[in-house]
Amino acid sequence: MKILHLISSPRGAASFSIKLGNAIVEKLQAVNPDSTLITHNLVESPFPHLEEVHINSFFTPLESHTPEFAEAIKHSNEAIAELKDADAIVIGAPMYNFGIHSSLKAWIDHIARAGQTFSYSEKGPEGLVKNKKVYLAISSGGVYSEGPMKPYDFTESYLRSVLGFLGMTDVTVYRAEGLNMPDLKEVALDKAIESIAI
């Protein structure tokens, strides 16, 4: 098994999404002792936010690429190759302002490419990244999986939607939530880790 672990928290060792993501990886490795692991900290080594040169490089045929386009598309090509090569993808996603951190959004913007990870035909869109198992390690200060704040959760819903659009529909979510709530914060991470079933 080839595991791709993506970190998108700027909190380092204090991050609950990193701790939860690491626990998922450890469980995967325990079940698959011969697995290989690639870890990317998207905050420490961020993907550039899309600019005109990136978008133009995506939509310009390879034979017409200038040196500038070749450089601009490099991040995207490498990320897509890693994604397609992986069997399992673990994505750490702390909730910020009800959504994902911008570092993870930048990665998504580089992997979501027509003709590479999705296509359109007369039948509509088709995701081209198939047969992957995805695990989301979501952390949040409040409780968003249920209750009155559930409509504000654009983290899980967005990730499920965009990953599903690219063909990754086998998604399991683990949450460390209520991390800023006095009655939940002491047990939130342990409860999330205990729920991991690989």
Secondary structure by P-SEA (a helix, b strand, c coil): cbbbbbbccccccccaaaaaaaaaaaaaaaacccbbbbbbcccccccccccaaaaaaaacccccccaaaaaaaaaaaaaaaaaaaccbbbbbbccccccccaaaaaaaaaaccccccccccccccccccccbbbbbbcccccccccccccccccaaaaaaaaaaaacccbbbbbbbcccccccccccaaaaaaaaccc
